[in-house]
């Protein structure tokens, strides 16, 4: 019991410090201090944070990597949702005190749980209520490094789909945006082929331990092959953050191509940096950008046919969908 009290005190101190404006400034020193703080606090522990909810045990899911993209973090959360479920704990996601460069602006650290901008809490309880509760389990910073194996399908993907649909639920605003976009594209009335092209930093920086993504021209060649095998299709839906890829596909498929209006990035502007570094330079509405990314990924899951690279967003679409009539992973 003493260690639980001690852990609770440490976590409260951490929450207080990480919320200070002093370490949430966009400079190298502040970034390193902030990253060190939440990286080192992400160890598995039991904590007593207060006396509320004595008959409930909460499992707080937090991510120690602020450079992870949106669906990398969501896929990480799926791994910890499985742990919570096996343990009989109520999962709660904390994107308030554990910032991420893609979706957390400096002024929101410790002030706003960004998870709730997109989703409802699985346990239907606010994070501040959890941090006043008697039984709190804090997740470690580990995740399932081999999760991309689910791109092959099988029982692991089926289980992840079950967990995703049970616990990760869009809030009313996001559900409305997704439904309206789905109706605009006409998934219910047309045979739609969904295509994802990952460009920008995956092309120029070629990050270690990540997929080597194919160009728009290479992907289009696969599309042509599958059109003859699976087709014909009424429409092609494209999800990409890469301006050049979008322009290439618009020219090739013209009026048959549909896509969600969203900000795209020139590969030359990204250079050899991560997209997260570009985000961190400011002048980007992170919430709006992540809303668009979520919508495009949910659109991929609305289709029955998919062509996509072996990246986290593709895994996210498969976990949302469960299974496609046909899909092809471009490697």
C-alpha positions as CSV (number, residue, x, y, z in Angstrom):
1,X,0.0,0.0,0.0
2,X,2.9,2.4,0.8
3,X,4.3,2.0,-2.7
4,X,0.8,2.8,-4.2
5,X,0.7,6.1,-2.2
6,X,4.2,6.9,-3.3
7,X,3.4,6.3,-6.9
8,X,0.3,8.4,-6.6
9,X,2.4,11.3,-5.2
10,X,5.0,11.0,-8.0
11,X,2.3,11.0,-10.7
12,X,0.6,14.1,-9.2
13,X,4.0,15.9,-9.1
14,X,4.6,14.8,-12.8
15,X,1.1,16.0,-13.8
16,X,1.8,19.4,-12.2
17,X,5.2,19.9,-13.7
18,X,4.3,18.7,-17.2
19,X,1.4,21.3,-17.3
20,X,3.7,24.3,-16.7
21,X,4.1,26.8,-19.5
22,X,7.8,26.9,-18.6
23,X,8.5,23.5,-20.2
24,X,5.9,23.7,-23.0
25,X,7.8,26.2,-25.1
26,X,8.8,25.4,-28.7
27,X,12.6,25.2,-28.2
28,X,15.1,22.4,-28.1
29,X,15.8,22.5,-24.3
30,X,12.1,22.5,-23.4
31,X,11.4,19.7,-25.8
32,X,14.1,17.5,-24.4
33,X,13.1,18.2,-20.8
34,X,9.4,17.5,-21.6
35,X,10.3,14.3,-23.5
36,X,12.5,13.0,-20.7
37,X,9.8,13.6,-18.1
38,X,7.0,11.7,-19.7
39,X,9.3,9.0,-21.2
40,X,10.7,8.2,-17.8
41,X,7.4,8.3,-16.0
42,X,5.9,5.6,-18.3
43,X,6.6,2.5,-16.3
44,X,3.9,0.1,-15.2
45,X,2.8,0.8,-11.6
46,X,-0.2,0.7,-9.3
47,X,-1.1,4.0,-7.7
48,X,-3.5,5.4,-5.1
49,X,-4.5,8.9,-6.3
50,X,-7.3,9.6,-3.9
51,X,-10.4,7.9,-2.3
52,X,-13.0,8.1,-5.1
53,X,-14.4,5.1,-6.9
54,X,-13.2,2.4,-4.4
55,X,-15.0,-0.3,-6.3
56,X,-13.4,0.4,-9.7
57,X,-9.9,-0.2,-11.0
58,X,-8.8,2.1,-13.9
59,X,-6.1,1.4,-16.4
60,X,-4.6,4.6,-17.7
61,X,-3.2,4.2,-21.2
62,X,-0.5,6.7,-22.0
63,X,2.2,6.9,-24.8
64,X,5.8,7.9,-24.1
65,X,6.7,8.7,-27.8
66,X,5.6,12.1,-28.9
67,X,6.9,11.5,-32.4
68,X,4.5,8.7,-33.1
69,X,1.9,9.4,-35.7
70,X,-1.8,9.3,-34.9
71,X,-2.5,5.7,-35.9
72,X,0.8,4.5,-34.5
73,X,-0.5,5.7,-31.2
74,X,-4.0,4.3,-31.7
75,X,-2.5,0.9,-32.6
76,X,-0.4,1.2,-29.5
77,X,-3.6,1.8,-27.5
78,X,-5.2,-1.3,-29.0
79,X,-2.4,-3.4,-27.5
80,X,-3.0,-1.9,-24.0
81,X,-6.8,-2.2,-24.3
82,X,-6.2,-6.0,-24.6
83,X,-4.1,-5.8,-21.4
84,X,-6.8,-3.9,-19.6
85,X,-9.5,-6.4,-20.8
86,X,-7.5,-9.4,-19.7
87,X,-6.9,-7.9,-16.3
88,X,-10.5,-6.8,-15.7
89,X,-9.5,-3.1,-15.6
90,X,-11.5,-0.1,-17.0
91,X,-9.4,1.5,-19.7
92,X,-9.0,5.3,-19.8
93,X,-6.8,7.2,-22.4
94,X,-4.7,10.1,-21.3
95,X,-3.7,12.5,-24.1
96,X,-3.7,15.3,-21.6
97,X,-0.5,14.9,-19.7
98,X,1.3,12.8,-22.3
99,X,1.7,15.1,-25.3
100,X,2.3,14.2,-29.0
101,X,3.7,16.6,-31.6
102,X,1.1,15.6,-34.2
103,X,-2.0,16.4,-32.2
104,X,-1.1,18.3,-29.0
105,X,-0.3,22.0,-29.2
106,X,1.8,23.4,-26.3
107,X,-1.0,25.4,-24.8
108,X,-3.1,22.2,-24.4
109,X,-0.5,20.1,-22.5
110,X,-2.1,19.4,-19.1
111,X,-5.1,21.4,-20.0
112,X,-7.1,19.4,-22.6
113,X,-7.4,15.7,-23.2
114,X,-7.1,15.6,-27.0
115,X,-8.4,12.0,-27.1
116,X,-11.9,13.4,-26.4
117,X,-11.7,15.7,-29.4
118,X,-12.0,12.6,-31.5
119,X,-13.3,9.7,-29.4
120,X,-15.3,8.9,-26.2
121,X,-13.5,7.5,-23.2
122,X,-13.9,3.7,-23.1
123,X,-14.8,3.8,-19.4
124,X,-17.0,6.9,-19.8
125,X,-15.0,8.7,-17.1
126,X,-12.9,11.9,-17.2
127,X,-9.2,11.5,-16.7
128,X,-9.3,14.0,-13.7
129,X,-11.8,11.7,-12.0
130,X,-9.4,8.8,-12.5
131,X,-6.6,10.8,-10.9
132,X,-8.7,11.2,-7.8
133,X,-9.5,7.5,-7.5
134,X,-8.3,4.8,-5.2
135,X,-7.2,2.1,-7.6
136,X,-5.3,3.3,-10.6
137,X,-3.1,1.1,-12.8
138,X,-0.7,3.0,-15.1
139,X,0.4,1.4,-18.4
140,X,4.0,0.9,-19.3
141,X,5.5,2.5,-22.5
142,X,5.7,-0.8,-24.3
143,X,3.7,-1.9,-27.4
144,X,3.4,-4.7,-29.8
145,X,6.3,-4.2,-32.2
146,X,5.1,-7.0,-34.5
147,X,1.5,-5.7,-34.9
148,X,2.0,-5.1,-38.6
149,X,1.8,-8.9,-39.1
150,X,-1.9,-8.5,-38.8
151,X,-1.9,-7.0,-42.3
152,X,-1.9,-10.7,-43.4
153,X,-5.2,-11.2,-41.8
154,X,-6.1,-14.1,-39.5
155,X,-7.2,-14.5,-35.8
156,X,-5.0,-11.7,-34.5
157,X,-6.6,-9.2,-36.8
158,X,-10.0,-10.5,-35.9
159,X,-9.3,-10.0,-32.2
160,X,-7.9,-6.5,-32.7
161,X,-11.0,-5.6,-34.8
162,X,-13.2,-6.8,-31.9
163,X,-11.2,-4.8,-29.4
164,X,-11.2,-1.7,-31.6
165,X,-14.9,-1.7,-32.2
166,X,-15.7,-2.4,-28.6
167,X,-13.5,0.3,-27.0
168,X,-12.6,3.0,-29.6
169,X,-15.8,4.9,-30.5
170,X,-15.9,8.2,-32.4
171,X,-17.5,11.1,-30.6
172,X,-20.7,12.6,-32.0
173,X,-18.9,15.3,-34.0
174,X,-16.4,12.9,-35.6
175,X,-19.1,10.3,-36.3
176,X,-21.1,13.0,-38.1
177,X,-18.2,14.1,-40.2
178,X,-17.4,10.5,-41.1
179,X,-21.0,9.7,-42.1
180,X,-21.3,12.8,-44.2
181,X,-18.1,12.1,-46.0
182,X,-19.1,8.5,-46.6
183,X,-22.4,9.6,-48.1
184,X,-20.6,12.2,-50.3
185,X,-18.3,9.5,-51.7
186,X,-21.2,7.1,-52.2
187,X,-20.0,3.9,-50.6
188,X,-23.5,2.6,-50.2
189,X,-24.4,3.2,-53.9
190,X,-21.1,2.5,-55.7
191,X,-18.4,-0.1,-55.9
192,X,-15.4,1.8,-54.5
193,X,-11.7,0.9,-54.6
194,X,-9.9,2.6,-51.7
195,X,-6.2,3.5,-52.2
196,X,-3.7,4.8,-49.7
197,X,-0.4,6.3,-50.8
198,X,2.1,7.3,-48.0
199,X,4.6,9.8,-49.2
200,X,6.5,12.9,-47.8
201,X,8.8,11.8,-44.9
202,X,8.5,8.1,-45.7
203,X,10.0,8.9,-49.1
204,X,12.7,11.3,-48.2
205,X,13.8,10.5,-44.7
206,X,13.3,6.7,-45.1
207,X,12.9,6.1,-41.3
208,X,14.5,3.1,-39.8
209,X,12.3,0.1,-39.1
210,X,9.5,1.5,-41.2
211,X,8.1,0.3,-44.6
212,X,9.7,1.4,-47.8
213,X,6.7,2.9,-49.5
214,X,6.1,2.8,-53.2
215,X,5.7,5.9,-55.4
216,X,2.3,7.0,-56.8
217,X,3.3,5.6,-60.2
218,X,4.1,2.2,-58.7
219,X,0.9,2.2,-56.7
220,X,-1.1,3.2,-59.9
221,X,0.4,0.2,-61.6
222,X,-0.9,-2.0,-58.9
223,X,-4.3,-0.3,-59.1
224,X,-4.4,-1.0,-62.9
225,X,-3.6,-4.7,-62.2
226,X,-6.3,-5.0,-59.6
227,X,-8.9,-3.1,-61.7
228,X,-8.7,-5.9,-64.2
229,X,-8.8,-8.6,-61.5
230,X,-11.4,-7.1,-59.1
231,X,-13.1,-4.5,-61.2
232,X,-14.7,-2.6,-62.7
233,X,-15.1,0.1,-60.1
234,X,-17.5,3.1,-60.1
235,X,-15.1,5.2,-58.0
236,X,-11.6,5.3,-56.6
237,X,-11.1,6.8,-53.2
238,X,-7.6,8.1,-52.5
239,X,-6.1,8.8,-49.0
240,X,-2.7,10.6,-49.1
241,X,-0.8,13.4,-47.4
242,X,1.5,13.9,-50.4
243,X,0.7,16.7,-52.8
244,X,2.5,15.1,-55.7
245,X,0.8,11.8,-55.2
246,X,-2.6,13.5,-55.2
247,X,-1.8,15.4,-58.4
248,X,-0.6,12.3,-60.1
249,X,-3.7,10.3,-59.3
250,X,-6.0,13.2,-60.2
251,X,-4.5,13.4,-63.6
252,X,-4.6,9.7,-64.2
253,X,-8.2,9.0,-62.9
254,X,-9.8,12.4,-63.3
255,X,-13.6,12.3,-62.5
256,X,-13.5,8.8,-61.1
257,X,-11.1,9.8,-58.3
258,X,-12.6,11.0,-55.0
259,X,-10.6,12.2,-52.0
260,X,-11.2,14.1,-48.8
261,X,-10.4,17.8,-48.9
262,X,-7.4,18.2,-46.5
263,X,-4.0,19.8,-46.2
264,X,-1.3,18.0,-48.2
265,X,2.4,18.5,-48.1
266,X,5.1,19.0,-50.7
267,X,7.9,16.5,-50.4
268,X,10.4,19.3,-51.0
269,X,9.0,21.2,-47.9
270,X,9.3,18.1,-45.7
271,X,12.8,17.2,-46.9
272,X,14.6,14.7,-44.7
273,X,12.7,15.6,-41.5
274,X,9.8,13.8,-39.9
275,X,6.3,15.2,-40.5
276,X,6.1,15.7,-36.7
277,X,9.0,18.1,-37.0
278,X,7.1,20.1,-39.6
279,X,4.1,20.1,-37.3
280,X,6.2,21.2,-34.4
281,X,7.3,24.4,-36.2
282,X,3.8,25.7,-35.8
283,X,1.2,27.3,-38.2
284,X,-0.6,24.0,-38.5
285,X,-4.1,23.4,-37.0
286,X,-3.2,20.0,-35.5
287,X,-6.7,19.1,-34.5
288,X,-8.1,19.9,-37.9
289,X,-5.3,18.0,-39.6
290,X,-5.9,14.9,-37.4
291,X,-9.7,15.1,-38.0
292,X,-9.0,14.9,-41.7
293,X,-6.6,12.0,-41.2
294,X,-9.1,10.1,-39.1
295,X,-11.8,10.7,-41.7
296,X,-9.6,9.4,-44.6
297,X,-8.7,6.3,-42.6
298,X,-12.4,5.6,-41.7
299,X,-13.2,6.1,-45.4
300,X,-10.6,3.4,-46.3
301,X,-12.5,1.2,-43.9
302,X,-15.9,2.0,-45.6
303,X,-14.7,0.5,-48.8
304,X,-14.8,-3.3,-49.6
305,X,-11.6,-3.2,-51.6
306,X,-8.2,-1.7,-50.6
307,X,-4.7,-1.1,-51.9
308,X,-2.3,0.3,-49.4
309,X,1.3,0.2,-48.1
310,X,2.4,-1.6,-44.9
311,X,2.0,1.3,-42.5
312,X,0.2,2.1,-39.3
313,X,-2.7,3.9,-41.0
314,X,-3.4,0.8,-43.1
315,X,-3.3,-1.4,-40.0
316,X,-5.8,1.0,-38.4
317,X,-8.1,0.7,-41.4
318,X,-8.0,-3.1,-41.3
319,X,-8.7,-3.1,-37.5
320,X,-11.7,-0.8,-38.1
321,X,-13.0,-2.8,-41.0
322,X,-12.2,-6.3,-39.8
323,X,-11.9,-7.7,-43.3
324,X,-12.2,-6.7,-46.9
325,X,-13.6,-8.6,-49.9
326,X,-10.2,-8.1,-51.4
327,X,-7.1,-6.1,-50.3
328,X,-3.5,-5.8,-51.5
329,X,-0.6,-4.6,-49.4
330,X,1.9,-2.8,-51.6
331,X,5.5,-3.4,-50.5
